[in-house]
Amino acid sequence: MYFAARNHIGIYRAVVVTARYIGASLTNPSVDGPSVSPQFVSSLSAVIAAHPMLRVGILDESTSQASFVHVQSINIQHHITIVEVDCATEEGLNLELARLQASAHDKPWDNVESRPPWRIVIVRNKSQELGISEDVLFSFHHSAVDGKSGMLFHESLLSELRARAGSKTQDSPEYTLSFPKAPEIPEAQENSVPFSFSARFMAALLWKDLVPAMFKPAPQPVWGGKAISFSAPYITRILPLDIPTEHVATLRQACRAHGTTLTGLFHSLAFASLVASLPPDEVPAFSCGTPISLLKHCRETQRDRCSRRETLRLLLSTLDHAISPAAVARMRAALGADDGSLGTEIWSVASDIRGQLADKVGTLPRDDTAATVKFVRDFHRYWAVKDGKSRRNSWECSNIGAFTNPGPKGEQLHISRVMFSNGAPVAGAAIGVNVASVEGSSLTITLSWQRDIVEENVMAKLKTTLEQLLRNFFDTGEWFL
């Protein structure tokens, strides 16, 4: 249980996917404060019943034998919180949501053996200027569910809400759900994905793990914020950046024209923005990572008959990308020039990263480091030895894709915005560049980091530089500062 150990040590707690529900009635206002609507309780109950991973806890999390355990009774009231805000502008609302989302990341999980580790925060904006709106923060333990499954949760909830729209539901819904029969849960990814290893890959692993450092070339130093510190306060910081619908279409078209994807482009823009935000003497090189979904490589077995596309689960790998000192020098020179070379560098890096991802996906599930997890005997020790060490990656760009509202376009009840983030990555990349969007609507980037690991002024400059690059591109079709 790779992720369970991180939670127990206190170096990673949750993933959060937030969606804005339009045309729904998730809460009922009253003089005593808002309450959850019967329609929402009924819809959520159906979602819990449909997805087995929402009905399990984690047993023996403090050991290397952690496992999922059947939870027979779930009180929904223990999982839902309502927060009322009064934000007169959409920008103000999105900033408040980012603050609440950061707080959701920092909250520890209690009683995970008897209470499934997921939570919901319904954020009700009661502003008269902006109008009533409701966002749902879905926070979950990474051992059970990945980011794409967070999107699937909202798809399932939206479908259940639509099914109950206009129908009369009981005024006093049942908050305590009973599940006497243990659910059939998806197998762990190392068992459900047919991984294989070449002799060359295994030799490289043995070289890395067994050969003393004195016999190997020194690794290239990279910028990674402050060193990993398990004693540093676990406080997540998030800055949101929203790209409107028409500009999302512009970016997609430009990416296709330059042989890349949004993920490749956002990696490249993060690279350029960090070079512009950091002193030259602090940046020898960079390394960044991209999470990769293993969903399409999952095989259906007799022991794992869960539909691989229709249930919440964890299927995830990652790929690192090295950015050399020479590449940093070229980007820094391009940032200081006015000859169009910045655009050349940005598109070149974006295309290169897209090519690396395509090559990796083309070889999966062969020679993938995600499969080596099964060789780890003590996950707590695996993480503990990282304390005080330098970070492997400068940033991670995680794109969970575009949410598609099911059914015909123009449905009154729909989702208009999705915001996704990882929590403070204590032993991971210094910065998270988290991406989510709604098909035919806006795209939201969140920049996430652990407080004090990256300086606040660096993150503020990173965001403003990224915004300026995008603004200039939307205005002129060119990349410049």
N, C-alpha and C positions, 0 to 999 in steps of 0.2 A: 504493500500500500504506500506507494511513492508519495502521494499527496497527503495521506493521513498523517504521516510522520511530520511533514512540514507544519500541519495545523497543531499537532501536539507540542512541538517545540516552540511554536508561536511565531513562525517566520512567514506564514501565509495563511489567510483565513477564508477569503471568499472571492468569487467572481460575481459581478452584478450586471444584469441586462435590464434596462429600463425602457418602457414603451409608453407613448402617449396615446390614450384611448379617446377617440372622438365619437360623440353620439352615444356614449354609454352612461349608465347610472350605477357607478360602483359604490357610491356612498349616499347616505341619507342625512341631510342637515337637520339639526335640532337645536333647541336652546341649550342642551347639555353638551353640545359638540356633535360632530358627524359620527355616524355609525355605518358599518358595512351593510350594503343593501342585500336583501334576500337573494336577488338574482346573482350577485357576485359570489355569495357563499355557495349557492347551488352549482354555479359554473365551476368554481374552484374545486368543489368536491368531486365533480365529474373528471376534472383533469387529474386529480390525485389518484382516482380509481383507475384511470387509463394508463398512467405511467408508473411502473413498479419502483423506479429509483426514488420517487417521492415518498415511498412507504417503507424505507429501510433506514436503520441507524448504523452506527459504526461501533463494533465491539473490539475491545482490547487495543484502542488507538495508541496507547503508550508502549506497545510492544511491536515486534516485527511480524507478529501473527495477526495483525488487524484484519477484520473481515466485516462484511455487511451482515446485519441481523434484522430479522423480520420484526416490525413494530405493529402490534395488533390493533392499537387504538391511537387515533390522532385527534387532538383537540385543535381545530383550526384557529381558535382564538389565541393560541400560543404562538402562532406563526404570522399573524397580521397586526400591523400597526397603521394608524391613520395619522397623517400630519397635515395640518392646514397651513397654507401660506397665503400671503396677500402681495402678489407681484404685479405691478402695473404694466410691465413690458415683457415681451418674450425673452429678451436678453437677460433680464433680471430673474425670470423664472428658471431659465436654463442654468444660470449661475447658482441659484439656490438648490436646484436638483443635483448639480455637481457636488455641492457641499454635503447634501444628504447622502449621496452615493458614496462619497469618501468615508463618511461616518459609518455607513453600512459595511464597508470593507473592514473597518477596525474592530467591529464587535465580535468577541469570541463566541464560539459555539458551546452551549451548555448541554449536559446530559445527552451526548450524541448517541449513546447506546440505546436510549429509550425515546428520543425525540429526533425525527429525521432532520438533518441539518440544512434547512432552507428557510427563508423568511420572505415576507412580502411587506413592503411599505407602500401604502396608497397615499400619494401626495395630491391634495385637493387645493387648487388655486381658486380662492374666492374673490379675486379682484373684479371690481365692477368695470374697470377700464379695459381689461383684457378679456374678461368673460370667464365663466366657470370652465375649468379643465381638470382632467385627472390623469396622473402618471402612475404607473405601477412599477416599483423597483422589485425585481426578483433577484434575491441574493442566495447563493448556494455554495456548498462545500465542493471543492474541485475534485475530490476523490470520486464523486458520483456522476458528475455532469460536466460537460465542456461548454464553451461559449456558443457554439452552433446549437446545442441543445437548449440553451437559454432562449434562443430565438424560437425554437420549436415549442417551448413552454408558452410563449405569448401567442403563437399561432393557435395552439390548442385552446387557450383561454378565450381568445377572440371568437373562435368557432362556437364554443359553448355559450358565450354571451349572446351571440347572434341567434342561436337556437332558442334562447329564452326571451328574446326581445319581443315585447308586446304581450307576452303571456303572463298570467297571474301566478305568482309563486306564494308559498305560505309566508305569513308575516313573521313567524318565529322559526327560522330554519334550523336544521340540526347541525350543531357545531362539532359534535364529537362523532368521528367516523370510526366504524369497526371493520377490521380486516382479519377475520379469524384464520384465513388460509394464507400461508406464506406465498408471496408473489414469485413468479418465475423471472428472475432478473438477468440482464445481459451478462455474458461472461466478461472477464477482464480482457483488455485489448491484446495482451500477449497470448491469450488462448483463442481469441476470435479472429485475429489477423494472422494469415499464414506467413509469418516472417521466415527468412532464410539468410544464411551467412555464407559469403565466399571465403576461401582460404586467405585471400589478401586482406579482407576486412578483419578477420579474426587475428591475423598477424599484427595488424595496426593497433588493435585493442590491447594485445599483449605487450607490444612495444610501449604504448602509452602508460599502461598500469604497472608493468613489472620492471622496466629498464630504469635504473637510477638517472636522475636529472643530469648528473655530471657527464653522462654519455650522450646526451641529446642537445640539439641546438636550443639556445634560450628562446622562449616564445616572444613574439612581437608584443611589446607593451601597448595597451590601448587605454583610451580615456574611459573611465567607468564610474565617475563620481567618487565618493569616499569608499573605503574598503568595506567589505561585508562586516556588519556588527550585530550580533544577536542581542546585545544589551541596549542598542539604540531604541528609543520609543517607537512602537509600531503605530505610526500615524500616516495615513494616506493623504496625499494632496492630489487634486484633480483640477485641470483647466480644460474647459470645453471649447470647441471651435466648430461652428455650424456652417455648412456650405449649402446654399439654397438650391432648389430643384434645377433651375436653368443652368447653373454653373456646374452641377454634377454631370449633366449631359455634355457640357463642353469638355470637361476633364476626361470623360470616357472616350469621346471622339478623338481627342488629342492622344490619349494613350494608344488607341488602336492604330493611329497614323504613325506612331513612333515605336511600334512593336513591343509594347509593354502593357502593364495592368495598373490599376489603382494602387495595389499593394506595392509594386515596384516603384511607382511614382512617389508614394508617401515615404518610403524608405529614403529615396533620393532627396526629397525636400527636407526630411529630418536631418540628413547628413549636411546639406547646404546650410540649414538654419543653425545647426550646432557649431559648424565651423565659424559662422558669423557671430555666434554668441559667446564663444570661449576664447581666452587668450591663446595665441599660437604656441607658447611654450608648454601649455597644458595638454596639447593634443598630438601625441606621437602617431596615433593611428586610431581606427575605430573597428569594432566588430559588432554586428547586429544579428538579430535572429528573427525567423518567421515561423510561427506555429503552422502546422499542416494537418488538416483533417484526414484521418484514416478511414473515414466512413465508407468510401467506395471500395476499400480493400477488405472490408469485413465479410467473412464467410458465414453462411447460415449452417449451423450444425445441429445435431440432435439435442445437444445440451444448451444451445443458444438459438432458440427459434424466434426470438424477438425480431420484429421487422427492423432491419438496420436503418431505415429512414424514418420510422414513425415512433420511436421511443427515445426518451432521454437517456443518455449514456456518455461515457468518456472514451473517445477514440482520437488520440492526438500524438503527433510527433513534432519535430522542429528541425529547422535547417539554419546553420550559421553562415554569415557572409562576412568575409574579411575585407576591410577597406584600408589599403596600404598607405604608408607615409607619402608615396608619390601621388596617390589619388587625392589625399588631403591637400597636398601642395597645389595640385591643379585646380581643385575647387576653391582654395583660398585666392589664387591668382585670378580666377574667373570672377569671383565676387568683387574684386577690386577693379575689374575692367569694364569698359562700356562698348565692347565690340561684338556682343552677342555670344561670347564664349560661355557665359553662365548657362544659357539654354542648352548648348551643346553638351556641357558636363552633366547637367541634370538629366537630360534624356538618355545620355550614354549610361550613367549609373543605373537609372530605372530599367533600361533594357537589359543590362547585364544581370541585375538581380532577378528579373523575370526569367531570363534564360537559365540561371542557376536553379530556380524553383521548378521550371519545366523539366530540366534534366533529372532533378531529384524525384519528382512525381513519376517520371517515366520509368524509374528503377524500383519504385516501391512495390511490394514490401520487402525487397531484398536489401541487405546491408544497411539496416536502419538502427540508429542508436536506441530508439524507443524499445526495441526488443531486448536490449541488454539489461533492462530493469529486472528481469527474472533472475539474473545472476547475483543481484545484490542480496546479501544475507541480513544486513542490519541497516535499515533505512535511517534510523536515528544517528548512527555513527556516520553514515554517508553524508548527511547534512552537517553534522557537528564539526567535521574537519574543515568545513568551508569558512567557519567563523574567523574573521581577521584577514582573510585572503582577498586578493583583488578580484574584481568581477570579470567574468568571461566576456560579457556583452555590454556594449554602451547603451543600446536600446533594443527593444523588441517591437516589431510592427505586427499586430494581430488584427486581422480583418475577418469578421464573422459573416461578411456578405450583406446582401440586401434582403430585407423582409418583404415578402410579397403578400399583400392582403388577399385572402382567398375570395373567390366569387367574382361577380361582375364589378367593373370599375364604377365608382360613384356610390357604393354602399354607404348608407348613413353612418353605420357603426364600423369604424375602421381605426387603424393605427397610423399616425402621421409622422412619428419620430421615434427613433431607437437610439439609445445611448448605452455603450458597452465599456466596461473597464475592468482591468485586473487590479488587485490591491497592491499595497506597498510590497515590492519585490525584494525582500530582505536579502535573499541569497541569489537573486536573479539580476536581470539587466537594470541599469541605473534608471532608465526611463521607459515607460510604456507608451507606445503610440497605438491607441486602440481605435478601431474603425468599425462603424456600423451604419447602415442606411435603410431607407424604405424605397422600394421600387417605384419610380415615377415621382419621388419626393426628395426630401433633403438627405444629406449625409452628415454625420457627426463624428468628429475626431475628439478623443479625450487624451490629454497628456497626463500621465499618472506617475507618481514617484513617492518615495519615502521621505518624509520631512527630515531635513538636515543632511541627507545623503547627497542631494543635489541642491545647490544654493537657490533660494527663491528668485533672486534677480536673474540667474541664468535661465530658469524656467520661464520667467516673465518675458525675457528677451527672445527666447526660443519661440514662444507663442506669437509675439508681435512680428518677428521676422517671418515666420510661416504665414501669418495673415497677410503681410505686405507682399510676399512673393505671389500668393494666390490672387490678391487684389490686382496686382499689376498684370498678371497673366489674363485675368478675366477682362480687364480693360483694353489690353493691347495684343494679346496672343503671344507675348514674349515674357521670358523670365528675367527679371532684374530687380535690384533693390535701389 
